[in-house]
Each structure stands twice: as structure tokens, then as C-alpha cells.
Amino acid sequence: MFALEVRDHMMIAHSLPRPVFGPAQGLHGATFIVDVAFFRPELDADNLVVDIGLASVALKKILSPLTYQNLDSVPELAGKITTTEFLARYIFDQMCAAVQAGDLGPHAGGLTKIRVSLEESHIARAWYEGALA
């Protein structure tokens, strides 16, 4: 299996309003390093997994509406508990939509799987991985 991974980051604010989250129930900030890995069993005719430039642009476009925002106020996330795990799935879904819309170009045609990883500190991260629908 071949893979290519791109990285960006986002700074957000949010609250996690359930007792299980202890002090994180209140409004707080977080900086996430976001990695997106693209997988395919064989390289394409140009020996690529996916166009790294287009993948980077797509990731930046997905993160842009969230960066420097209070996620509690983002209409698309209204009523959601925006844990790291939830955000990994959200970004995964957005990236799958970008691939299907052609935003990653023709080299994305052979992709079979995507993994989105969010690192929230030097000791904790979460990811979501799934087949490209």
C-alpha cells in the first residue's frame, strides 16, 4: 500500500459541555496539527499517490472556515460535541467530498482510503480512517 500525507494546522476555540470533560467543559482554545494520509494499492502512471499540491490546497480550504473560530458558533457544527475524534471524522468527510468533487485532480482516481489525524498535544492525538466512498 502506498501513502502520501499532507499537514496543516488550525487554532480553534470550543467547549465540551458534558461532565466527562471536566475543566474542558468551559470555553478553551486548542491548536491542532492536522495530517491527512491518502492510500492506494498501486501508484498511478506518473508514480503518484495523489497530487501533493492539490491535496495541500484542499486541506487548507477545509480547515479555513474552522481556523480562529469558536466552533460552538459555527452553524454547521451547532449542537455537536467537537472532540478531537469528532473533528477527525468531520475533516475526513470533507476531504472525501473534495476528492469526489475533483478538487484533488485526476491522480486521486485510484485512492482507496484516507486517514485524518489530529494531534492536540505532544502526548495525545486521535484519528479517523476509512475507505473512500
C-alpha positions in Angstrom: 0.0 0.0 0.0 1.4 3.4 -1.0 0.6 6.6 1.0 1.1 10.3 0.8 0.5 12.6 3.7 0.0 16.4 3.9 0.0 18.5 7.0 -1.5 21.8 8.2 -2.8 23.2 11.4 -5.7 25.0 12.9 -6.3 27.1 16.0 -9.8 26.9 17.4 -11.9 27.6 20.5 -14.7 25.4 21.7 -16.3 24.0 24.8 -17.2 20.4 25.6 -20.3 20.8 27.7 -20.6 17.4 29.4 -19.3 16.4 32.9 -17.0 13.8 31.5 -14.8 16.6 30.1 -14.1 18.1 33.4 -12.4 21.6 33.1 -12.7 21.4 29.3 -16.4 21.9 29.7 -15.7 25.6 29.6 -14.6 27.6 26.6 -11.0 26.9 25.8 -8.6 27.1 22.9 -6.8 24.3 21.1 -4.2 24.1 18.3 -4.3 21.0 16.2 -1.7 19.7 13.8 -3.8 18.0 11.1 -2.3 15.2 9.0 -4.2 13.7 6.1 -2.9 10.5 4.6 -4.1 9.2 1.2 -3.7 5.5 0.4 -3.7 3.5 -2.8 -2.5 0.0 -3.6 -0.5 1.0 -6.7 1.0 4.2 -8.0 -0.6 5.8 -11.0 1.1 6.2 -14.4 3.1 9.2 -13.1 4.2 7.2 -10.0 2.0 9.4 -7.7 -0.5 8.6 -4.9 -2.1 12.0 -5.3 -1.0 15.5 -6.3 0.6 16.8 -3.2 -0.1 20.4 -4.1 -3.8 19.9 -4.7 -4.0 17.8 -1.5 -2.4 20.6 0.5 -4.7 23.2 -1.0 -7.8 21.1 -0.3 -6.8 20.6 3.3 -6.2 24.4 3.8 -9.6 25.0 2.2 -11.3 22.5 4.6 -9.6 24.0 7.7 -10.1 27.6 6.7 -13.7 28.0 7.9 -12.7 26.5 11.3 -9.4 28.2 11.9 -9.6 31.0 14.5 -13.2 30.3 15.1 -15.2 29.3 18.2 -16.6 26.0 17.0 -19.6 26.5 19.3 -20.6 29.3 16.9 -20.0 27.6 13.6 -23.5 26.9 12.2 -22.5 23.5 10.6 -21.3 22.3 14.0 -24.2 23.6 16.0 -25.1 21.2 18.8 -22.1 18.9 18.2 -19.6 18.0 20.8 -16.4 18.9 18.9 -14.0 16.4 20.4 -10.7 15.7 18.6 -12.2 12.4 17.4 -15.3 14.1 16.0 -13.2 16.7 14.2 -11.1 14.0 12.6 -14.2 12.4 11.2 -15.6 15.8 10.1 -12.4 16.6 8.2 -12.4 13.1 6.7 -15.9 13.6 5.4 -14.9 17.0 3.9 -11.8 15.5 2.3 -13.8 12.7 0.8 -16.2 15.2 -0.7 -13.2 17.2 -2.1 -11.8 14.1 -3.8 -15.2 13.2 -5.3 -15.7 16.8 -6.5 -12.4 16.5 -8.4 -10.5 19.0 -6.2 -7.5 16.7 -6.0 -7.3 16.2 -9.7 -7.1 13.0 -11.8 -4.3 11.5 -9.7 -6.9 10.9 -7.0 -8.8 8.4 -9.1 -7.0 5.4 -7.5 -7.3 6.4 -3.9 -8.9 3.7 -1.7 -8.5 5.0 1.9 -8.0 8.3 3.8 -6.8 8.8 7.3 -7.2 12.1 9.2 -5.1 12.6 12.3 -5.4 15.5 14.7 -2.5 16.0 17.2 -3.7 18.1 20.1 -0.5 17.9 22.1 2.8 16.2 22.2 1.2 13.3 24.1 -2.3 12.9 22.6 -3.8 12.6 19.1 -6.9 11.0 17.5 -7.7 9.9 14.0 -10.4 8.7 11.7 -9.6 6.3 8.9 -11.9 4.9 6.3 -12.5 3.8 2.8 -13.0 6.4 0.2 -16.7 6.2 -0.5 
